[in-house]
């Protein structure tokens, strides 16, 4: 018989505002994380503070924001109006307190719920706010949301504005580290959406003169086939082009906020573009042919936007304003008129666009028969569990179910895949086993994805044939040996994804599994070391003569040990492509035919395997 639980006055608890945020941080900033993923909490904290500075700029106050990140501490200084001096403490420590509830003070702002900066305060081990205004400064300091010191008003000669300094709490964001590439990309997005704004980040100046046109120019993974179409209107801006890449790519924004998960405005953009193209050419093209190689960006300004989460990554609003048109009709009317007019005025662009659609149409028809055979092979292989050892979450709920905590490990060889399969969490972790080295797919057409058994089955396992919407695993992890052959396999797989499914990389789903190079132990303690520096520290701590094992391959690591490396303490390196990197040029350099430039690069950076072994095993 189950033990009876009590429910009385002692079970009723009242949490302080900061205790609630610290107890349920996911409600406010999404996941915590350590900084390896672009949407980890430490970046949301920065965004919440920076949003306030952007809202000041949008309201015409201050054209510069200074951002510095050093040793895990973040400083954001704007030159806006400054927080009213008598409310500085309340604004950063009292829920539902802020100036954005007054639409006269802030119009079309990002932060509207009075929580953002409070969440940063509550989740930081150190938080300091300074407001410069009316020749005075007000300063307050906090720890975990608790006020530790409030300073009296003092005279100040500094320019008006606000400075926030914070250090994320290491107990919540364990071993966190800001990856500057992620921060730069975030700040560039702010610059594209706010022409005239200058962001000074760690000594680097970030600013944009051409808005979304600059954004597309920097984001493109290959050369555009048509000049970037840039159209602007009241409360809306759009940029469009096409490339030879497969699939389509969207960047959407609301009130300067990058909505990575899209929403009503992005859906309207996708629909309006298809309708405009069909109407302009007076032909009922297939949707996928129209969108093949499409790259577009849209930015809207909306009164009182409604987002589907505190992190504001997906717009839920249906209307531009309280008494305005729906977002769908607003975007549809704008694009069907302005884009159609543009194509009539620029017939050479319209002709190039038409040729790209017709090319996609031909490729689709050529692939039709091959794709059917490939799907049949994939289905048969799945029935016999030939390559994929799936997780229970998918086996029980259907292959198209997507969960944020699912992971697919891609391994090579029976021993490695066997160890990971035995050690994994069978509920959320799946294993795909490669046979030998994959084909170098650089320069090949998508036909090879269906004709090559390894690629076809991998694509089917991920369910990404028609884009990322059906992606079955949130994290795709390359688990190869840390030797020359393992590195080569890793490079070939990255080439495959960049060539045919670049969004998987650009959207932050592809990772490399870090596995220990050494095990250092005595009878009392064991250390797994991922570098020679960690090995040296372990030897120093254990003293004496500990047993040192050098792992040369994943197959040498027992399943019991593997549980340490793919569980709670799993170390992943995200595969990140810089926003200013053209994928076609990158692949041509590393994976194309030998060139003098690459030969020179190899010679200058050459370390033969013997040298690497000596470095790693030297005492």
PAMILUM-684529 format. One record per residue: residue in one letter; x, y, z of N, C-alpha, C in turn. Coordinates in steps of 0.1 Angstrom, whole numbers, plus 5000, padded with zeros to 4 digits. Layout:
N
AXYZXYZXYZ ...
! end
This chain:
619
X500849885000500050005000500950125000 X500650224991501450344990501350425003 X502450485007502550565019501750695017 X500850725026500050845025500850975027 X500751065018501451195019500551295025 X501151385033500451485040500351615031 X499351685033499151815026498451905036 X499251995042498752095051499452225050 X499252315060499852445059501452445057 X502052335062503552325061503952305047 X503052255038503452235024503352365016 X502752465021502552595014503752685016 X504452715005505652795006505552924997 X506153025001506153154994507553184990 X507853184978509253214973509453364970 X510553414974510953554969511153554954 X511053674948511153684933512453614928 X513553634935514853584929514953434932 X514353384943514353244946513553164935 X512453224931511653154920512353154907 X513053254904513853254891514953154892 X515653154903516753054905516252914906 X515052894911514552754912514052704898 X513452794890512952764877513552854866 X514852854864515452944854514952914840 X514552794837514152764823512952844819 X512152884829510952964825511353104820 X512553144824512953284821514053294810 X514953194809516053204800516253084791 X515252994792515452864785516352774792 X517252704785518152614791519352694798 X520052624807521252684813522452674804 X523052554804524252534794525452594799 X526552564792527852624796528452714785 X527652744775528152834764528552764752 X528452634751528852564739527752574728 X526552604732525452624722525052764721 X524652814709524452954708523253004716 X522352914720521152954727521252924742 X522452894747522652864761522352994769 X522052974782521553084790522453204792 X523753184791524653294793524553394782 X524153354770523953444759522553514761 X521553444766520253504769520453614779 X521253594789521453704799522053824793 X523053804784523553924777522553994769 X521753914762520653964753519654044761 X519253994773518254064781518754204785 X520054214788520554344792520754434779 X521254374769521454454756520154504750 X519054424752517754464746517354604752 X517654624765517254754771518054864764 X519254844761520054944754519554974740 X519154864733518554874720517254954720 X516454924731515155004732515355154734 X516455184741516855324742517155384729 X517955314721518355364708517155374699 X516255284699515055284690514255414694 X514255444706513455564711514255694708 X515455684701516255804698517155854708 X517555764717518455804728519755724729 X520855784724522155714724522355634712 X523455664705523755594692524955494694 X525455474706526555384709526255304721 X526655174720526655084731527955014732 X528555014744529854944746529654814754 X530254704748530154574754531554524756 X531854474768533054404771532854274778 X533554174774533454044781534853994784 X535153974797536553944800536453854813 X537053734812537153644824535753614829 X534753604820533453564824532553674829 X533053794830532353914834531953994822 X530654034822530054114811529754254816 X530054354807529754494810529054544797 X527854614800527154674789526854814793 X527354914785527155054788526555124776 X525355184778524655264768524655404772 X524255484762524255634765522855684762 X521855614767520455654766520055744777 X518855744781518355834791518755804805 X519155684808519555644821518255604829 X518355504838517155464846516855584856 X515655624857515355724867515955694881 X516655784886517555754898516855704910 X515655744912514955694924514355554922 X514455494910513955364907514955254903 X516255294904517255204899517255064906 X517055054919517054924926515754854922 X514654924922513354854918513354794904 X513954864895513854824881514654694879 X515654664887516454544885516154434895 X515154464904514954364915513454344919 X512554414912511154394915510354354902 X509854234903509054184891507954284888 X507654294875506554374870506854524873 X508054564873508454704874509354744862 X508954844855509754894844509055004836 X509755074827509255174820508455134807 X508555004804508054964791506554934791 X505954944804504554924805503855054800 X504655164799504155294794504555304780 X503555284771503855284756504255424751 X504055524760504555664755506055664757 X506555594767508055604769508755504760 X508155394757508755294749507755234739 X507955264726507155214715507855104708 X507154994704507654884696509054834702 X508954814716510154764723510154614723 X511354554726511454414727510954364740 X511554424751511154374765509954444770 X508954364773507654424777507154364790 X507754254795507154194806507754224820 X508754314820509354354833510154244840 X510654144832511354034839512854034835 X513154064823514554034817515654064826 X515854194830517054234838516954174852 X515754154857515654084870516153944869 X515853874858516353734857517953734856 X518453834849519953844849520453864863 X519853954870520253984884520253854893 X519053784892518853664901519853554897 X520253544885521053434880522553464879 X522953574885524353624885524853624900 X526153574901526753574914527153724917 X527353804907527653944909526854024899 X526154124904525354214895525454354900 X525854444891525954584894525254674884 X524454764888523754864879524155004883 X524555084873524855224875524055304865 X523355404870522555494862523155634863 X523555694851524055824850522955924845 X522656024852521456104848521456234856 X521156344849521056474856522256504864 X523456474859524656504866524956424878 X524256314880524356234892524556084888 X524956004897525055864895524455784907 X523655684903523155594914523655454911 X524255384921524855254920524255154930 X524055034926523654934935524254794930 X524554714940525254584938524354474944 X524354354937523554244941524354114940 X523954014946524453874945523253774945 X523053704934521953614934520653684935 X520553814931519353884932519153954946 X520053934955519953994969520754124969 X520154234973520854354974522054344984 X523254374980524354364989524854504993 X524654604984525154734987524454834978 X523854934984523255044977523955174981 X524455244971525255364973524355484973 X524755584980524055714980524255784966 X523355874963523555954951524856034951 X525556034940526756114940526756194927 X527556304927527656384915528556304905 X528256324892529056254882529156344869 X530256334863530456414850530356324838 X530056194841529956094829528656124821 X528756084808527556104800526356014805 X525156064803524055994808523955864801 X523255774808523055634803523155534815 X523255404811523255304821524355204818 X524955154829525955054828525554934837 X525554814831525254694839526454604838 X526854554849527954454850527454334857 X527754214851527254094857528153974855 X528153884864528953754862527953644865 X527653564854526753454856527153364867 X526253304875526553224887527053094882 X528253064886528952934881528352814887 X527552834898526852714903525652674895 X525152764887524052734878524552704864 X525552794859526152774846527552714848 X527552584850528752514855529852524844 X531052574848532152584839531852664826 X531052764827530652844815531752914809 X531652934796532653014788531953084777 X532053214776531453284764532353254752 X531653204742532353194729532153324721 X533253394718533153524712532453524698 X532553404691531953394678530453414679 X529853344690528453354692528053504695 X528853564704528553694708528553794697 X529653784689529753874677528553854668 X528153734665527053714656525753774662 X525553764675524453834681524453984679 X525654044682525754184681525654234667 X526154154657526054194643524554204639 X523754104644522354104641521654234646 X522054274658521554404664521954514654 X523154514650523654624641522854624628 X522654514622521854504609520454564611 X519854544622518454584625518354724629 X519554794633519454924638520555014632 X520355044619521255134612521455264620 X522755304620523055424628523655394642 X523455264646523955224659525355174658 X526255214667527655164668527755084680 X528254964679528554874690530054854691 X530554884702532054864705532154744714 X532654634708532754504715534254464716 X534754464728536054424731537054494721 X536854614718537754694709537354684694 X536354604691535954584677534754674675 X534654744663533554824660532554754651 X531254744655530254674648529154774644 X528954794631527954874626527554844612 X526354874607525854844594525254964588 X525454984575524955094567523755054559 X523654924556522654874546521654774552 X521654764565520654674572520654534567 X519454484563519354334560520154304547 X520354394539521254374527522654334532 X523154404542524454364547524354224554 X523254204561523154074568523253954558 X522453964547522453854537523853844531 X524453954528525853954522526853874531 X526653884544527553824553527153674556 X525853644556525453514559525453414548 X525553454536525553364524526653264525 X526253134523527153024523527853004510 X527353064499527853054486527553184478 X528153194466527853314458526453334455 X525853454456524453474452524353464437 X523153404432522953394418522253524413 X521653604421521053724417521553834427 X521653964423521954064433520854064444 X521254094456520354094467519254194465 X518054154466516854234465516554294479 X516554424480516454494493515254594492 X514154564499512954644499512554684513 X512154814514511854864527510454934526 X509754934538508555004539508355044553 X507255104557507055144571506855024579 X507655004589507654894599507954764592 X508554754580508954634574510154654565 X511054554566512254554557512454404553 X512854384540513054254534514254254526 X515054144526516154114517516053974512 X516253954499516053824492517153804482 X517653674481518553634470518353484469 X519153424459519153284457520553234455 X520853114459522153054457522052914452 X523152844449523052704445522852604456 X522852654468522652564480521252494479 X521152384486519952314487519052364498 X517752354497516852404507516752554507 X516052614518515852754519516352794533 X516652924534517152974547516553114550 X516153124563515453244567516053314579 X516053444579516453514591515253614594 X514653604606513553684608513753764622 X513153884622513353974634512054044637 X511854074649510754154654511354254664 X511154384661511554494669513054474673 X513854434663515254414666515654284672 X514654204675514954074682514953964671 X516053884672516253774662515453654667 X514353624659513453514662513953394655 X514853324662515453204656514453094653 X513353084660512352984657511253034648 X511353154643510353204633509153254640 X507953214635506753264641505853314629 X504753384633503753434624504353514612 X505353594615505953684605506753604595 X507453504600508253424590507353334582 X506353274588505453194580504753274569 X504353404573503753494563504753524551 X506053544555507053574545507253454535 X507253334541507453214532506253204523 X505053224528503853214520503753324509 X504053444513503953554504504953544493 X506153494496507153484485506753384474 X506153274479505653174469504553234460 X503653294467502453354459502953464449 X503853544454504353654445505053594433 X505953494435506653434423505653364414 X504653294419503753224410502953324402 X502453434409501653534402502553614392 X503753644395504653724386504853644373 X505253514375505553434363504253364357 X503153384364501953324359502053174357 X502653104367502852954366502852894380 X502152784381501952724394503152634397 X504352694400505552614403505352534416 X506052424418506052354431506752444441 X506152434453506752524464508252494466 X508652374467510052344469510952394458 X510452394446511252454435511452604436 X510452664441510452814443511452844454 X511452764464512252794476513652734475 X513952654465515252594464516352704463 X517352704472518352804472517952934477 X516752954481516253084486516953124499 X517353244500517853304513517153434515 X516453454526515753574528515753614543 X515553744544515553804558514353904558 X513653904570512553994572512654054586 X512354184587512254254600511054334600 X510254314611509054384614509154464627 X508354574627508154644640506654624643 X506454574655505154544660504854604673 X503654654675503254714688502854594697 X503454594709503154494720503254354714 X504454314710504554184704504354074715 X503853964711503653844719504553734715 X505453694724506353584720505953464727 X506353344722505953224728506753174740 X507753254743508553214755509253344759 X509853344772510553454777511753484769 X512353384762513553404754513253474741 X511953494737511553564726512153514713 X512153384711512753334698511653294688 X510353304692509253274682508153374685 X507753444674506653544675505353474675 X504453504684503153454684502053544681 X502353674679501453784676500753754662 X499453794661498853784649498553914642 X498754024650498454164645499654254646 X499754344636500854444637500654544649 X499354584651499054674662497654644667 X497254704677495854664683494754684673 X494854784665493754814655494254804641 X495454734639496054734626495654594619 X496254574607495954454600496654334606 X496354214602497054094606498454094601 X499354034608500754024603500753954589 X499953844587499953774575499553864563 X498453944565497954024554498954144552 X499554194563500454304561501654264553 X502254144556503454094549503054054535 X501853994533501453954520501254074511 X500554174516500254294507501554364503 X502454374513503754434510504554364500 X504754234501505554154492504954144478 X503654114478503054094465503054214456 X503154334463503154464456504654504453 X505454514464506754564463507754474455 X507654344458508554254452508154234437 X506854224434506454214420506854344412 X506754454418507154584412508654574409 X509454524419510854524417511254434405 X510654314404510954224394510554274380 X509454354379509154424367510154524363 X510654594373511654704370513054644367 X513254514371514654454369514454324362 X514154324350513854194342515054094342 X516254144343517454054343517453974356 X517054034367516953964380515853864380 X514653904374513553814373513953694364 X514653714353515053604345516053504352 X516953564360517853474367517153394378 X516153454384515253384394514553274387 X513953304376513253204368514153084365 X515353104360516252994357516552914369 X516752974381517052894393515852804396 X514652854395513452774398513352654388 X513652684375513552584365514652474367 X515852524372516952424375516452334386 X515852384396515452304408514352204403 X513452254394512452164388513052044381 X514052074373514651964365515351864375 X516051914385516751834394515751744402 X514651804406513651724413513051614405 X512751644392512251534383513251424380 X514551474379515651374376515851274388 X515551334400515851254413514651174417 X513451194411512251124415512350974416 X512850914406512950764406514050714416 X515150784416516250744425515750764440 X515050864443514650894457513650784461 X512850734452511850624456512650494460 X513650464451514450344454515250364467 X515750484469516550514481515650504494 X514450554493513550544505513250394508 X513050314497512750174500513950104506 X515150144502516350084508516450124523 X516250254525516250304539515250234548 X514050214543513050154551513350004554 X513949934544514349794546515449784556 X516449884555517549884564517149914578 X516149994580515550034593514949914599 X514149834591513549714596514449614602 X515649604596516649514600517649574610 X517449694614518249764623519749764619 X519949784606521249774600522249874604 X521850004605522750104608522450184621 X521150204623520650284634520150214646 X520750244657520150194670519450314676 X518150314674517350434678517150444693 X516650564697516350574711514850544713 X514450514726513150474729512150584726 X512550704728511650824726511050824712 X511950794702511450784688510750654685 X511250544691510650414688509250414694 X508950484705507650474711506750584706 X507250694701506350814698506350844683 X507150774675507050804661508350874656 X508750844644510050894640510151044637 X508951114636508951254633508851344646 X508751274658508651344670510051404673 X510151534676511351594679511451654693 X512451614700512551654714513951724715 X513951824724515251904726516351824732 X516051714739517151644746517551514738 X517251504726517651384718518951404711 X519751294711521151304705521351184696 X521951204685522451094676523951094675 X524650984680526050974678526350904665 X527250964657527650904645529050844647 X529250714646530450644650530950564638 X532250524639532850444628533450314634 X533050204629533650074634532750014645 X532749874645531949804654532249824669 X533549834672533949844686533549974692 X533750084685533350214690531750224691 X531050184681529650194681529050094692 X529749984694529349894704529449954718 X530550014721530750074734529750184737 X529550274727528550384729527150324730 X526850224723525450164723525250114737 X526250044743526049984756525950094767 X526650204765526850304776525750414775 X525050434764524150544761522950534770 X522250654771520850664776519950614765 X519350494767518550444756517250524754 X516850604763515650684761515850794751 X517050864752517150984744518350984734 X519250884735520450874727520450764717 X520750794705520750694694522150684688 X522450574681523750554676523550514661 X524350584652524350544638525850504635 X525950384630527250324627527650334613 X528850394610529350404597530250284594 X530350254581531250144577532350204569 X533550214575534650274568534550424566 X535350484558535350624555534350664545 X533550774548532550814539533250874526 X532350894516532850944504533051094505 X534051154498534251294498533251354489 X532251424494531051464486531251604480 X532451664482532551804477532451804462 X531551904458531351924443530451834437 X529851734445528951634439527551694440 X526651644432525251684433524451604443 X523251644446522451574457522151434453 X522351394440522051264435522851164443 X524051204447524951104455524351074468 X523551164474522951134487522051014486 X521450994475520450884473521150754468 X522250774460522950654454523950594464 X524450674473525450624483524650574495 X524850444498524050384509524250454522 X525550484526525850544539525050674540 X525250764530524550894530523050884530 X522550794522521050774521520550734535 X521150634541520650594554520850694565 X521950774564522150874574521050984573 X520851024561519751124558518451074563 X518150954561516850894565516750884580 X517850854587517850854601517650984607 X518151094601517951224606516651284602 X516051234591514851284585514951434581 X515951464573516251594569516151614554 X515651524547515551524532514951664527 X513851704534513151824530513451944539 X514451934547514752054556514852004570 X515052104579515252074593513952064601 X512852094595511552084602511251944608 X511751844601511551704606512751644613 X513751724616514951674622514651594635 X515051474636514651384647515551404659 X516751454658517651474669518151614670 X518051664682518451804684519951824683 X520751714687522151724686522651604678 X523451634668524051534659525551544663 X526051434668527451434674528351334667 X529451394662530451314655531351254665 X531351114666532151044677533150964670 X534351024667535350944660536650944668 X537550854665538850854672539650984671 X540351004681541251124681542551094675 X542551044663543751014655543551064641 X544551044632544551104619543251044611 X543050914612541950854605540550914610 X540550924624539250974630539051114625 X540051194625539951334621539451344606 X540051254598539651254584538151214582 X537751114589536251084589535451194593 X535851264604535151384609535051484598 X536151514591536151614581535251574569 X535251454565534351404554532851424558 X532551394570531151404575530751554575 X531651634580531351784580531151834566 X531951784557531851824543530451784537 X530051654541528751614536527551704541 X527651734554526551824559526651964553 X527852024552527952154546527552154532 X527852054524527552044510526052034508 X525351954515523951924512522951974523 X523351984535522452024546523152134555 X523552244549524252344557523552404568 X522152394568521452454579521652374592 X521952244591522152164602523352214610 X524352274603525552334609525252474614 X524652554605524352694608523352714619 X522452624621521452634632521952564645 X523252524645523852484658523452344662 X523252244653522852114656524052014656 X525152054649526251954647527451984657 X527851874664528851874674529951764672 X531051784679532051684679532251644693 X532251514696532351454709533851464713 X534051524725535451514731535451394739 X536551314737536751194746538151214752 X538351154764539651174770540751104763 X541951164764543151114758543851024768 X543651054781544350974791543450934803 X543850824809543250794822544450784832 X544350864842545350874853544750824866 X545250724872544550674884545550604893 X545150594906545750504916544650424922 X544850364933543850274939542650364945 X542950484948541850564954541050654945 X541750704934541050804925541450784911 X540450824902540650814888540350954881 X541250994872541051114865541051084850 X540051134842540051124828540451264822 X541551264814542151384810541951404795 X541551524792541251564778542451634771 X543451664778544651734773545851694781 X547051734776548251704783548251794796 X547751914796547651994808546851934819 X545751874815544851804825545651684830 X546351614822547151494826548151534836 X548851644834549951694843549351724856 X548151794856547551834869547051704877 X546551604869546151484876547351404882 X548451404875549651344881550151414893 X550051544893550551624904549651604916 X548351584914547351564925547551424931 X547751324923547851184928549251154934 X550251234929551551224934552051074931 X553151044937553650904935553750864921 X553450744918553550694904552150634900 X551250724895549950674891550050594878 X549050504876548950434863548350534853 X549050544841548650634830548350544818 X547150564813546750494801546450594790 X546950574778546750654767545650594758 X544450654756543450604748543750644733 X543850544725544150574711542850564702 X541850504707540550494699539350474709 X538250504703537050494712536750344716 X537150254707536950114710537750064722 X538750134726539550104738538950144751 X537850224750537250274762536050184765 X535950134777534950034781533550104782 X532450034780531150094781530950164795 X531450104806531250164819531950294820 X533150304814533850434813533150534804 X532650484793531950574783530750644789 X530150584799528950654805529350784812 X530650794816531150914821531251024811 X531450984798531751084787530551124779 X529451044780528251084772527051104780 X527351124793526251154802526251294807 X526051314820525951454825527151534822 X528351474822529651544820530151544806 X529251514796529651504782530251644778 X531351634771531951754765531751754750 X531151864745530851874731531452004725 X532051994714532552114707531552134695 X530852254695529952284684530752304671 X530252254660530852294647530252424643 X531052524643530652664640531252714627 X530452774619530952844607530752994609 X531753064607531753204609530753274600 X530053384605529053454597529653514584 X530953534584531653594572532353484564 X532053364566532653254559531753194548 X532253194535531453144524531752994524 X530752904526530952764527531552704515 X531152754503531652704491533152724490 X533652844494535052874494535852784504 X535152764516535852684526536052544521 X534952484516535052344511536052334499 X536052434491536952424479538352424484 X538652504494540052504499540552374506 X539652324514540052204522539752074515 X538752064507538251934501538351934486 X538652034479538752034465540151984460 X540452004447541651954442542852024449 X543951954449545152014455545552154448 X545752244456546152374451547452424458 X548252514452549452564459549152624472 X547952694473547652754486547452654497 X546752544494546552444504547852364507 X548652344497549952274500550852364509 X550752494507551552584516550952584530 X549652584531549052574544549452444552 X549352334545549752204551551152204556 X552052254547553452254551553752344563 X553052464564553252554575552652504588 X551652414587550952374599551152224602 X552152164595552252014595552851974609 X552151874614552651794626552351654623 X553351574621553151434617552651354630 X552051244628551451174639552451134649 X553651104645554651064655554951184664 X555051304659555251424667554151444677 X552851424673551751434681551751334693 X552151214690552251104700553251144710 X554451194705555451234715555051344724 X554351444719553851554727552851504738 X551951414734550951374743551451274753 X552451194750552851094760554151134768 X554651254764555851304772555451334786 X556351304795556051324809556251474813 
! end
